[in-house]
Structure formats: structure tokens, C-alpha cells
């Protein structure tokens, strides 16, 4: 069994599709199929069932997948240790970020880092807070950056920036002329929110609970998996939302969305790293840069 076979298996298993898996790892479908067949034949175990023109993981394949991921993560960690011996002249840094922090705060920081350490290859994966935490926990990302809380004892979280949360509404909404004065007045909305699992939604629901209003009391008409979709829905008149000011600043200035005068708590942007995994020089240098003056707090 080779690391290349494991890499191919994981790519195909995550997609449950030969062609898409092959595309992800820059191989031909025929070479990918041959590698999977060789792995199955060598161990006399079927990892995929061929169903019609597609494939699905067998029970053996499902059990093998986390083990294969773990081996690849350990191999990647070993490679990073060797890269560290050369300092920051060469190497890689895998980042993961939840949507607000990744789209509006991380890009200028990554650019500063790239200029300081041009030999380090930086990659960024974007998802919601739960997705980012899972990547760091599994070793698929060296560092994560989120705007919500996570409960995972193996992850070490530290604040790196502050984010202002604001209540916004369509310009035709009654709150444009008379802002709500208590949490109870927020119930009717109607509300357009980020999806469950996002940091934005978790922070807002935590605020509601502390204020004595159950999140289920809100009249939620839509939830979306991206900040941009939420912003567009509010501009179109679908409802109100609570969101990072960074996301809607342009729309507020353009007059296509109303900023409602309602006090909301700020939230921290947090860095995540695994407590027990090797912390590379590349990762530590990125954290150091994030903590130094000059990081544009208001970027985006």
C-alpha cells in the first residue's frame, strides 16, 4: 500500500465519483480506476460497489476512509517537520476559514504573509465554523479562523480580531423609521439567517437566549449558506438579518439596505490549532503576523 494509493482512494471516496476524484488530484480517470483496482486486489477487499454508472462506498470502504485520512495527515505532518528544518524558505501552510473571516479579514493578512515568506505555499478552504473546526481537528488544516465558538477539547482557540455585528433591514421595512427597542420586538422579523452551524447564526442565537428570547420564537423565512446570499435577500426585501458589518458596509453606504439602530454585542474572530499536532514554523509565523499591528482590522 502506497501513500499515492491512499491519496487516490480518499479523493474518490469523498466524491464517490471516479472522474471527479481524478480531476481533484490531477490524474486521468483510467489511472485512478487502476489504482483503486490494484488496492482492492492487493487486499482482497472491495472498497466500492459499482451501482449503475456510479460508485458508492462499501462498508469496508467507509471503515477504511478515516484510517486512510489519518495516515495521509500523519505523512503531511512529517513532511512539514522536514520543511521546518529549512526555515521559512520553503514549505506550505493550509488554512481554513469560516465565511466572514475568510472573505473579509484573512485576504489582506495572507497577502502580507505571502510578501514576507514568498517560498511558503498558502492554501485556503472556506466553510462554516463547524466545517473549519473539523478540518483542523482532522489535521487537514494547520490553522483555522472562525467567528463562532466550538466545543472540541483538542482544539486551542485564541482571539485574533473583533467583529461588529449589526441589524440590517430592507429600506422599505418599518424598522427603518422606528427601530426595535427590546429583544421581544425582534420576533416578527421576518428573518433571513445564515444556516445552522455558522458562527454568525450561533452568536446571534446565543445573544437571544441571554436576552430571554428563544431562537425558535423568530419568524425565519429563509436561511442561506453564504453571507452574500443573505445580503442579497435582505436587499431584495425578503427580511431582516444580523450580520457582520464588514459584509454589508457597501450596501449600507449605497443606500440599498438600512442600518437599524439596535445594540448588539461584538464577537471575536478566533484562531484554531490542534493542541497535540506539531506546530510548524509557517503556522506560528502566520499567527505572529496576525497579532502584530498593521493587520487591517476593518478590511472588507
C-alpha angles and dihedrals in degrees: 000000000000133000088242091057090050091049091052093046093051093048092051094041093052091052098030084215128102098208096044092045091049091050091052092057097036097246132126118258090242093054090046093050091048092052092050091047091050091050092050093046094047092056099030090233128124110225098177135034116219105227113183106307093336139066134231131190117261120222088263089051092051091051092046096049099075090045091052091048091050093052092049090048091052091048090050090050091051090050090052091053089056091046089053090060087068091052116226096323090099135009144087138264122202113202130184124193138182113239105266096044094040096048100037111022109026102054098071090043091051089050092053089049093047092053092049096044107025093166093063114089110220123200128184131200119191128208140122124298095269091050093050093049090051092052092052092044092051093047094245090119128040093208135013129201119200142164097214137065122263131197107215118125092205092060123082113209125195131175116249104168144356126248126201116224118208138186112233133179141179112280089246095055117112090236088069087073101028118027120209113260101198139032090250090064090059094069100087098050105126091234134213109191142175115259123275109274094042120118092229093058094042092053093048094047090049089053091050093051092050088049091053098253118120112229088229089064091071117098097233112187099172140014123191136191096229139052091229093057091049091049092049092049092052092048088051091054100253096130148295129293146185111231144146113291088226089067098051104030092104094048091049092051090047092052095237092116133035122234107218119215099236124131116241130171120254118239133216126243105227133204117219129204134164113260095214104037125092111270107220125216088243092057094045091049090053092051090047091052091049089055096050126091112263098057102126103242092187098045114144 
